[in-house]
Every structure is written in structure tokens, then in C-alpha cells.
Amino acid sequence: MLLLPFAVAAQTKFGYFNHDKVFQQHPQYTELKAEYDTLVRRCEKELLHNENELTRAYVAFLDGQRDFPEPILRKRQKELQELVDKSVKFRIQLKKWLSDVEESMFAKIKQAVDEAVERVCLYNNLSYAIDLEKNCYAFINPRFGVDIDSALIAVMNEEEIPLLVPATEASDEALEKIICSQSEESATEEAAEPVTAADDAVATDATNIKEEATNTLPAENVVECDEKSEQETNSAIE
């Protein structure tokens, strides 16, 4: 009985991948990354400008604080503190804005990777897929994995443990969609093939028929036909 879990584990087939490696191979990644890097450079330039203004204000305050009357000194201190607070707030807001923009720009690629992982796992009947970079399960096949939340809650409430069954119907339906989509793609590719292949086949058949007809004629008839054709050609030239 103790060997049973190990036997089941030995038969389990799973997948693993590097998320960033797959993510960066998406056709749109390079273009979106270039756009995002441009935004980052503009933001960094603005932050540098903001820091320079703060530095100038601070240096001016240090240079004049000994000569400032008390009311002016307090006013300049307050203005400098407000400028520091605004600078810090602006940096935080800009950092959050860049993070939101990055998430929005690359959301479709992330969704495409997640869908690709699911399709590959279902099509190859894998139990789950591990993201080696994040060290987490990127996908769990509902054919083999079971949600045990309800069972755990039942046990904590001292109720009878329910019998859990994998959601095979959902996974079968998803697999059927994958197979159908692949079939449609194959049919589209076949329909998109140029008609030159059919033309070549017709031309080949015509050539073969001509050769067969020529081969069935006696050699003298072939010579006569060639001589007659040559005479007609010469007459036409004259």
C-alpha cells in the first residue's frame, strides 16, 4: 500500500519551462519592448530634471540661510520641504505609472503564454507544468488535479470527507477545442496553397498522353509526320 503513491508518481508526466524565455519569443515582444524602453528613458529624463531643480533650490537655501531674516528663513524652509515632498511623490507616482503601463502593454503576451501552456499540457496529456523561473505551477491539468477546498472545509467542520473526482469533462472539452482549432488551421493552409500544383499535374498528364500516342505510332509514320510538318513550315516561310 505504501508503494502505491510512488508508483503513481513515477507514471506522472509533467512539463517545465522558463517563462521569460518563452515570453520574449512572442512575435510582438520586440516591438512592445522598444516602445516601453522609450517611455522609461523619457521618465528617467524627467526625474533627472526634477532632481536638478531640487538640488539647485537646496544649494540656494544653504547659501542664503545665514543672511535670511527669521521670517524669510522659515518661509524658505517650508518651500524647500514642500519641494522635497513633491519630488518624492512624483517619483512614486511615475514608478507606479510605468508599472501599470508595462502590465497593460504586455498583458496580451502574458495571456498568450498562459494559453499556450494550457494547450500544450492538454494536448500532450501532461499532469501539470512548472515555471522554473518563478518556481511555481503554471498549469494543473483538471484531469489529474482535484480542488480539495470543499473537502478541507468539511473536515474542519467535522463532517464526512466527500469523494473528489477530477473535472475530466472540462478538460476534455478544452482538448476538443484545441484539436478542432488545429484542424481548421490545417484546412486553411491547404486551401491557401497555390493552384500551380494542379496545373502542373494537368500538364504532366497531357505530356504523358502525348508521349503514349507517339509511342503507339509506327516509326515510319512518325518520320512522315515530322517531314510533313517541316514542309508546312517551309511553305509558310516562303
N, C-alpha and C positions, 0 to 999 in steps of 0.2 A: 504493500500500500504506500509506503514511503517513497518508493521508486517511481510511482505514477507521475507526480508533478515534474520530476526531472525528465521523464520520457516525453511528456507533453511539451516541455520547454525545448527539448532537443529537436522536436519536429517543427517548432515555430520558425517561420521565415519572416524576417523584417528587413526594412530598408534604412539606410542612413545617408545623410547628405550634408553639405556645407551651405547654409542659407545664403551667405553673402556671395559665394562663388556663383550660385545659380541666379541670384538676384541681379548680379552685374552682367549676366549674359543675355538679359532681356533686350530685344531689338531697340526699345525706346530708351534704355538706361543712359547711354552715352549722351544723347541729346538733352535729356532732362537734367543730367548731372552737370552739364555745361551751363545750362540756364541757372541752376541753383548756385553754382560756384560764382557766377556773375553777381547774383544778389548778395552773396556772402561778402564779396570784395567791396561792393558799394556800402554795405552796412559797416564793415570794418573801417572804411574811409571816413564815414560819418562819425563813428566812435572816436577815431583819432582826432578829428576836428573838434569834437566835444571836449576831449581831454586837454587839448591845447588851449582852448578857451578857459577851462578851469585852472590850468597851470598859470596862465597869464594873470587871471584875477587873483590867484593866491600870492603870486610874486608881487603884484602891485599892492596888495594888502600888507605884506611883510615890509615893503619899502616905506610905506607911509604910516604904519601903526604908531610909531614913536611920536610923530608930529601931529597926529589926529587929535582933535579935542574929544573929550569923552563921548558926547552925543554922536559925533561922526564915527568914532571908533566902533560904538555899539551897532550903529546902522550898517557899517561895512562888514562887521562880523556876521550880522544877520543875513545880509545879502550873500556873503560867501557861503554860509551854511545852506541857504536855500539853493544856491547854485550846485553845491555838492549833492544835496538830496535829489535835485532834478537830474543830475548826471547819473546817479546810481539807479534811479527809477527808469530813466531812458534806456540804460544798458540792460536792465532786467526785461523791460518790455520788448526791446529789439531781439533779445535772445529767445524769448517766448514766441515772437512773431516768426522768426526764422525756423524754429522747431515746428510750428504749425504749418508753415509753407512747405517744409520738407516732407512732412507726413502727408499733406494733401497732394503734392506733386508725384510722390512715389506710391500712392495708395493703390493705383491700378496694377502696378508691377507686383506689389506685395500680394494682392488678391490673385494675380495670375500665377504666382509661385505656389500659393496655398492650393489653388485648384489643380495645378499640375501634380503636386504631391498626392492629392486625393485620387486623381485619375490613375496615376502610375501604381499606387498601392492597391486600388480596387482591381485594376486590370491584371496585375501580377499576383493577386491574392495574398498580399503581404499583411501581416497582423498589425503592424504599426511602422511608423517612420520616425527616426530620431534626428533632430537637428544637432549635429556635432558642435556647431559654434556656440549655440545657446545651451547645449546640454539639456534638452527637453524633448518631449514627444510632440512632433509637429502634426501627427495624424494617428488616430487609433481606429482601426477597422471595426465597424459595428458588428461584423460577423463574429468576431472573436472577443472584443471587449464588451463589458457589461457595466452600465451605470448602477452603482450599488448605493446611491444616496438613500433611496427609499428603504433598502434593507438595513442600513446602519441606523436610520431613524427608528425603524421598527424594533431593533434590538435594544436601543437605548430606552425605548418606551416599554420594554419587557413584553413585546409582542412576538408572535410566531415569525420566524425568519421566512420571508417569501422566496419562492423559487424564481430565479432570474434566468431569462432567456435572451440571448443576443438578438439584436434587431436586424435579422437577416433580410427581411423584406425591403427595408430602406436601402441596404447596401446593394441588393440585387437590382433594385430599380435604378440606382445610380450607375451600376455597371452596365446595365442595358442601354442607358442613355449614352454612355461613353462609346460602346460598340456601335450604336446607331450613328453617332456623330462621325466616327471613323469611317464607317461605310459610306456615308454621304460625301465625306471629303474625297474618298477614293473614286466614287462615281463622278464627282465633279471634275477631278483631274483627268479621268478617262474621256469625259465628254469634251474637255478642253483641248484634247490632242488634235493637231492639225490634220486635215483631210488628205495630206500628201501621201500618207501611208496607204490609204485606199486607192489613190490614183496610181501609186507605184505597183500595187497588186494587179490592177486592171491592165496596166501597161505590160507587166510581166506575162500575164495570161495571153495578151494579144501577140506578144513576141513568140511565146511557145506555140501558139496555134499556127502562126506563120511558118515557123521552122518545121512543124509537123507536116504542114501542107506541102512545103518544098521538098521534104524528105520522101514523101509518098510519090512524087513525080519521077519518071524515069530520067536518067542523066541527060539523054538527048533532048528531051522536052525543055529541060532547064536551060541547056545551051541555046536552043532555038528561041526561048523566051528572052534570054539575055541579048541575043543578036538582034531580035526584033525590036527590043527596047532601045538598043543602041542606034538602029536605023531610024527610028522615030525621032530620036533626039537630034540626030544629024539633019534630018529633014526640017525640023523645027528651026534649027540654027540657020540653015540656008534660006 
